[in-house]
């Protein structure tokens, strides 16, 4: 009978404490200290719990492999890498052969000297060279000179007059501005030479 009463008392006390614990919450919970052996083996680390402090971010990985940059080939490298020798290479055209004499050319081959023409400060006399029926060269045999101005003007005008005559294949050319007298005398002497060269 005593055992039954003791058991009943233990149940009532346990129920009372259970209800009391649920009512007061974790604030009135009993803290159970760890055994002394465990306390010595593992020292307690204080944990600070602050409601306002945000959780600390996780640490970065220690040895994260970095991706090696892949070099981008330049257009010149792509061109050289993709260039393959072609077996269908077209050979270059041979050099143009000299023009054969034209049957319709008004001139016969040779070098013909024109008459001397007055250029005010001196005379102009030229020789025309005909090859394969074409005017290929004009040489000044005489021109105004001995004065600095005349030498300068003629050094500029004479190459131009020769070039124009060969392009026109005649003496029908435009004069050089600033060298009017030399230009007119050149046309007269060259006309005389080409008249001799006509067939």
Steps between C-alpha positions, in 0.01 A plus 500: 500500500787732579655427159177587322469827689864585424453429130186708491682789668788483247249510210323802646829688558623417147172617348515820702852579386412420139207741503708762673779465240260532207343808652817694576688386182866471449570788742442274800667195350754325714855519366682172530873539528718252310703252696832622630696266276337640189542858618873448535535324165299752296518858624177691455507766231280799574250562224389857457146530374411850400168553329619802297828352364464331156645155453859504377549397136660165432879515442619480139632165382868458575641370173245579232655423159513802274396461140785579264421766243480361151691724256284624217675460165542816299367526139858476375547171694168366370601593149837332532347193665229458241716582201581192301705504184278461201601269222279690255711816499461684174838599353549868436458625148824546304634847442335690219690457177605813311231635271564397140510777243154610395419504131281802567781702660571825313869491598800299385772390740808714555622817668395826335634845581261793493568855389626758749222725636533838669412506874578872556791444743651235272413224253336158552599203288386139566558151359209250495563123523246264337502126583244248373307788348465683834660813644712367786737786587563871442838662573580869527798580278478873575303716747528844662761510776778700658264699722387379844134563422509322164688203644248461781192533276631259238606241760138489611333527157707270278423164677130588499500588129675171410253297708199670343632447145558125556152458650337691212721333234506838326601864545142598584552562871424767759775744593648545847379805691793733564700351212286612208786589264681170561174306456416664167855447368489134614175439311644658181825298508323172587245555222788539256660175622175300482434631150829344394404175673174461311485226239 
